[in-house]
Amino acid sequence: MPKISRGRLDGLHGMHSFTSAELFALADRFEAQVRDPLNQDDPQWLNRWAVKIRRLATQKEKSHEQHVREGK
């Protein structure tokens, strides 16, 4: 699994088990939550994690494309 930071993104929910599409959907959900007027969470925290999750999803896509190109 590609690492995007020294922090634990794998943690409780096991980010390595999600597909890139699922991670993109999670990032979109965090960003939509920021725009929600009833949101109780910190918008900066949500934005920061949306960026981290989106970066991981992009890296997973690139990794998958490389494995397909190399025939693995």
Stockholm file with secondary structure:
# STOCKHOLM 1.0

chainA/1-72         MPKISRGRLDGLHGMHSFTSAELFALADRFEAQVRDPLNQDDPQWLNRWAVKIRRLATQKEKSHEQHVREGK
#=GR chainA/1-72 SS CCCCSSSCSSTTTTGGGSCHHHHHHHHHHHHHHHHCTTCCSCHHHHHHHHHHHHHHHHHHHHHHHHHHHHTC
#=GC SS_cons        CCCCSSSCSSTTTTGGGSCHHHHHHHHHHHHHHHHCTTCCSCHHHHHHHHHHHHHHHHHHHHHHHHHHHHTC
//
